[in-house]
Amino acid sequence: MPTPPKRLENTSKHWTNQERAARADAERNMKNPARVVLRAPAWLGEDALKIWATLKRKLRKVDLLDSLDTDLLAIYCDAQAHYQAISRNLHDAEASNPNVDEMIKEAQAWARLISSYAEKLGLSPNARARLAKKKAEEAPADEMEQILNEASYYANGGQ
């Protein structure tokens, strides 16, 4: 599995001033200062739209998703709707039904897909813990650390 990309301030690579400026500029351009508006795609079914609305309401206060994540979130909602439908059918099916095993396998496949997309979207407990750890590591530096950072900044030519 490849190493995930790091933000400039989290890297330990020795950058040239030109590389550092280019990377910082690229990171600034990636940030979206506008308010994020998530719109459900037209292809989502009725059940998936209900899940979309619920998730959107829950994620409103969390600065987690961007409008670029719309398709991933839609796929997650669609998979969740399929899983719920299969789960309902599975509970209604009789144990003697020969399709029960196939329904269980299909439900497990949808559950794996949901888990995969939840991880990608930061919706799983593990993903949220990693995000919380990153935010904690980005805590403001104490006074001595700020002085050392400034000294290092000026020692490197102010860049």
LOMIZA-181838 format. One record per atom (N, C-alpha, C): residue in one letter; x, y, z. Coordinates in steps of 0.05 Angstrom, whole numbers, padded with zeros to 5 digits, always signed. Example, Ala and Ser with C-alpha at 12.3 -4.5 7.8 and 13.67 -1.06 7.14 Angstrom:
BEGIN
A+00264-00114+00156;A+00246-00090+00156;A+00264-00066+00156;S+00257-00045+00142;S+00273-00021+00143;S+00258+00001+00157;
REM end
This chain:
BEGIN
M+00017-00023+00000;M+00000+00000+00000;M+00018+00025+00000;P+00013+00044-00018;P+00030+00067-00019;P+00027+00085+00005;T+00048+00100+00010;T+00047+00119+00032;T+00029+00142+00025;P+00010+00149+00043;P-00008+00172+00037;P+00008+00198+00035;P-00002+00217+00019;P+00012+00242+00017;P+00010+00258+00043;K+00031+00274+00048;K+00031+00290+00072;K+00030+00320+00064;R+00020+00335+00083;R+00021+00364+00079;R+00049+00374+00083;L+00055+00397+00072;L+00082+00407+00073;L+00093+00409+00101;E+00078+00419+00120;E+00088+00422+00147;E+00092+00395+00162;N+00081+00374+00151;N+00084+00347+00163;N+00106+00331+00150;T+00121+00342+00131;T+00142+00327+00118;T+00168+00332+00131;S+00186+00313+00129;S+00213+00316+00140;S+00234+00318+00118;K+00224+00318+00093;K+00243+00320+00070;K+00256+00347+00071;H+00281+00348+00061;H+00295+00373+00059;H+00289+00386+00032;W+00271+00405+00033;W+00262+00419+00009;W+00280+00442+00002;T+00283+00447-00024;T+00295+00472-00032;T+00274+00494-00028;N+00284+00519-00027;N+00265+00541-00024;N+00244+00542-00046;Q+00253+00535-00071;Q+00235+00535-00094;Q+00215+00512-00091;E+00223+00489-00083;E+00205+00466-00079;E+00185+00472-00057;R+00195+00484-00035;R+00177+00491-00013;R+00156+00511-00021;A+00164+00531-00037;A+00145+00552-00046;A+00124+00540-00065;A+00134+00522-00083;A+00115+00510-00102;A+00095+00492-00088;R+00105+00477-00068;R+00087+00458-00053;R+00067+00474-00037;A+00076+00495-00024;A+00058+00512-00008;A+00037+00525-00025;D+00045+00534-00049;D+00026+00546-00067;D+00005+00526-00077;A+00014+00502-00083;A-00004+00481-00092;A-00024+00473-00070;E-00015+00472-00045;E-00033+00466-00022;E-00053+00488-00018;R-00045+00514-00021;R-00063+00536-00018;R-00085+00535-00040;N-00077+00527-00064;N-00097+00526-00086;N-00116+00503-00082;M-00109+00483-00066;M-00127+00460-00062;M-00149+00466-00042;K-00145+00486-00025;K-00165+00493-00004;K-00188+00507-00017;N-00212+00500-00009;N-00236+00513-00020;N-00248+00531+00001;P-00244+00557-00002;P-00254+00576+00019;P-00284+00579+00018;A-00297+00572-00004;A-00326+00575-00006;A-00341+00555+00011;R-00365+00561+00017;R-00382+00543+00032;R-00388+00518+00015;V-00385+00495+00027;V-00389+00470+00012;V-00419+00464+00011;V-00429+00459-00014;V-00457+00451-00017;V-00457+00424-00031;L-00467+00404-00016;L-00469+00377-00027;L-00496+00373-00039;R-00497+00367-00064;R-00522+00362-00078;R-00523+00333-00087;A-00544+00319-00081;A-00547+00291-00088;A-00550+00288-00118;P-00536+00269-00130;P-00538+00264-00159;P-00567+00254-00165;A-00575+00259-00190;A-00602+00252-00198;A-00606+00222-00199;W-00586+00206-00201;W-00589+00177-00204;W-00594+00163-00178;L-00592+00177-00155;L-00597+00164-00129;L-00626+00156-00126;G-00631+00133-00116;G-00658+00123-00111;G-00670+00137-00086;E-00695+00131-00082;E-00710+00144-00060;E-00698+00137-00032;D-00691+00112-00028;D-00680+00104-00002;D-00652+00116+00002;A-00636+00116-00020;A-00610+00128-00018;A-00611+00158-00013;L-00631+00171-00024;L-00635+00200-00019;L-00641+00206+00011;K-00656+00188+00023;K-00662+00191+00052;K-00636+00188+00068;I-00619+00169+00060;I-00593+00166+00074;I-00576+00190+00069;W-00576+00200+00044;W-00561+00224+00037;W-00569+00247+00055;A-00595+00252+00058;A-00604+00275+00074;A-00596+00272+00103;T-00598+00248+00113;T-00590+00243+00141;T-00560+00248+00145;L-00544+00237+00127;L-00515+00241+00129;L-00507+00270+00126;K-00520+00283+00107;K-00514+00312+00103;K-00520+00328+00128;R-00542+00322+00141;R-00549+00336+00166;R-00528+00330+00188;K-00520+00305+00190;K-00500+00297+00210;K-00473+00309+00205;L-00466+00312+00179;L-00439+00322+00172;L-00438+00353+00169;R-00460+00366+00173;R-00461+00395+00170;R-00441+00409+00187;K-00438+00401+00212;K-00420+00415+00230;K-00391+00405+00229;V-00386+00384+00214;V-00360+00372+00212;V-00347+00381+00186;D-00325+00394+00187;D-00311+00403+00163;D-00295+00380+00152;L-00310+00362+00139;L-00298+00337+00131;L-00299+00333+00100;L-00322+00339+00088;L-00325+00333+00060;L-00325+00358+00043;D-00319+00355+00018;D-00319+00376-00001;D-00338+00368-00024;S-00345+00387-00040;S-00363+00381-00063;S-00350+00360-00082;L-00324+00357-00081;L-00311+00337-00097;L-00317+00308-00087;D-00327+00306-00062;D-00333+00280-00051;D-00362+00272-00056;T-00376+00287-00072;T-00404+00281-00077;T-00409+00253-00088;D-00393+00245-00108;D-00396+00219-00120;D-00390+00196-00100;L-00369+00199-00085;L-00363+00179-00064;L-00385+00176-00044;L-00395+00199-00035;L-00417+00199-00016;L-00442+00187-00028;A-00447+00192-00053;A-00471+00181-00067;A-00468+00151-00069;I-00445+00141-00076;I-00440+00112-00077;I-00444+00099-00050;Y-00434+00112-00029;Y-00438+00102-00002;Y-00467+00100+00005;C-00482+00121-00001;C-00511+00122+00005;C-00526+00100-00011;D-00519+00097-00036;D-00531+00076-00053;D-00525+00048-00042;A-00501+00044-00034;A-00493+00018-00023;A-00508+00013+00003;Q-00510+00033+00019;Q-00525+00031+00045;Q-00554+00024+00040;A-00566+00037+00020;A-00594+00031+00013;A-00598+00002+00004;H-00579-00007-00013;H-00580-00035-00022;H-00577-00054+00001;Y-00558-00048+00018;Y-00554-00066+00042;Y-00579-00067+00059;Q-00592-00044+00064;Q-00616-00044+00080;Q-00638-00060+00068;A-00641-00057+00041;A-00662-00072+00027;A-00657-00102+00029;I-00633-00110+00025;I-00626-00139+00027;I-00630-00149+00055;S-00622-00133+00074;S-00625-00140+00103;S-00654-00144+00110;R-00672-00125+00101;R-00700-00128+00106;R-00711-00154+00093;N-00703-00159+00068;N-00712-00184+00054;N-00701-00209+00068;L-00678-00207+00079;L-00666-00229+00093;L-00681-00236+00119;H-00689-00215+00133;H-00704-00219+00158;H-00732-00230+00152;D-00743-00223+00129;D-00770-00232+00122;D-00769-00260+00110;A-00746-00269+00100;A-00744-00295+00087;A-00745-00317+00107;E-00756-00339+00099;E-00757-00362+00116;E-00731-00377+00116;A-00724-00390+00137;A-00698-00404+00139;A-00697-00427+00118;S-00719-00437+00110;S-00719-00459+00090;S-00716-00449+00061;N-00716-00422+00058;N-00714-00410+00031;N-00686-00416+00020;P-00684-00428-00004;P-00658-00434-00015;P-00641-00410-00022;N-00653-00387-00024;N-00639-00362-00031;N-00626-00348-00007;V-00631-00358+00017;V-00621-00345+00041;V-00590-00343+00040;D-00576-00364+00032;D-00547-00363+00032;D-00537-00342+00012;E-00550-00341-00011;E-00542-00321-00031;E-00547-00292-00021;M-00570-00289-00007;M-00576-00263+00005;M-00556-00255+00026;I-00547-00274+00042;I-00527-00268+00062;I-00501-00260+00049;K-00492-00274+00028;K-00468-00267+00014;K-00470-00239+00002;E-00493-00233-00010;E-00497-00207-00022;E-00497-00185+00000;A-00509-00190+00022;A-00509-00170+00044;A-00481-00166+00054;Q-00465-00187+00056;Q-00437-00184+00065;Q-00421-00168+00045;A-00426-00173+00019;A-00411-00157-00002;A-00418-00128+00001;W-00444-00121+00004;W-00452-00093+00007;W-00440-00081+00033;A-00439-00097+00054;A-00427-00088+00080;A-00397-00081+00076;R-00383-00098+00061;R-00354-00092+00056;R-00351-00067+00040;L-00368-00063+00020;L-00367-00039+00004;L-00373-00014+00021;I-00393-00016+00038;I-00401+00007+00055;I-00377+00013+00074;S-00365-00007+00085;S-00342-00003+00103;S-00319+00011+00088;S-00314+00002+00064;S-00292+00013+00048;S-00297+00043+00043;Y-00322+00050+00034;Y-00328+00078+00028;Y-00329+00095+00054;A-00338+00083+00076;A-00339+00098+00101;A-00311+00106+00109;E-00292+00088+00105;E-00264+00093+00111;E-00253+00116+00094;K-00260+00114+00068;K-00250+00135+00049;K-00262+00162+00055;L-00287+00163+00065;L-00300+00188+00070;L-00295+00199+00098;G-00282+00183+00115;G-00277+00192+00143;G-00301+00187+00160;L-00318+00168+00154;L-00342+00163+00169;L-00339+00141+00189;S-00318+00125+00187;S-00314+00103+00205;S-00300+00113+00231;P-00304+00098+00253;P-00290+00106+00277;P-00260+00107+00274;N-00248+00089+00259;N-00219+00088+00255;N-00210+00113+00239;A-00225+00120+00219;A-00218+00143+00202;A-00221+00169+00219;R-00242+00171+00236;R-00245+00195+00252;R-00223+00197+00273;A-00214+00174+00284;A-00192+00174+00303;A-00167+00184+00290;R-00161+00176+00265;R-00138+00186+00251;R-00140+00216+00246;L-00164+00225+00239;L-00167+00254+00234;L-00164+00270+00260;A-00174+00259+00282;A-00171+00272+00308;A-00141+00274+00316;K-00127+00252+00310;K-00098+00252+00316;K-00083+00273+00300;K-00090+00275+00274;K-00078+00295+00257;K-00083+00323+00268;K-00108+00328+00275;K-00116+00355+00286;K-00101+00361+00312;A-00098+00340+00328;A-00083+00344+00353;A-00054+00350+00348;E-00043+00338+00328;E-00015+00343+00321;E-00011+00371+00309;E-00033+00382+00298;E-00031+00409+00287;E-00037+00430+00308;A-00037+00422+00333;A-00042+00441+00355;A-00022+00464+00354;P-00030+00488+00362;P-00012+00511+00361;P+00013+00505+00378;A+00035+00514+00367;A+00061+00510+00381;A+00062+00528+00405;D+00077+00519+00425;D+00081+00535+00449;D+00101+00558+00442;E+00105+00576+00461;E+00121+00600+00455;E+00150+00593+00447;M+00162+00574+00460;M+00189+00567+00454;M+00191+00555+00425;E+00172+00539+00418;E+00172+00527+00392;E+00168+00548+00370;Q+00152+00568+00376;Q+00148+00590+00357;Q+00174+00606+00353;I+00188+00610+00375;I+00214+00625+00373;I+00234+00609+00357;L+00235+00582+00362;L+00254+00566+00346;L+00246+00565+00317;N+00220+00563+00311;N+00211+00563+00283;N+00218+00589+00269;E+00215+00612+00283;E+00222+00638+00272;E+00252+00640+00267;A+00268+00630+00286;A+00297+00630+00283;A+00305+00613+00259;S+00293+00590+00257;S+00299+00573+00234;S+00291+00586+00207;Y+00269+00599+00208;Y+00259+00613+00184;Y+00279+00634+00175;Y+00288+00651+00194;Y+00308+00672+00187;Y+00335+00661+00180;A+00343+00638+00193;A+00368+00626+00187;A+00369+00614+00159;N+00346+00607+00149;N+00344+00596+00122;N+00338+00618+00101;G+00344+00642+00107;G+00341+00664+00088;G+00313+00676+00087;G+00296+00670+00107;G+00270+00682+00108;G+00250+00670+00088;Q+00255+00645+00080;Q+00237+00632+00061;Q+00229+00606+00071;
REM end
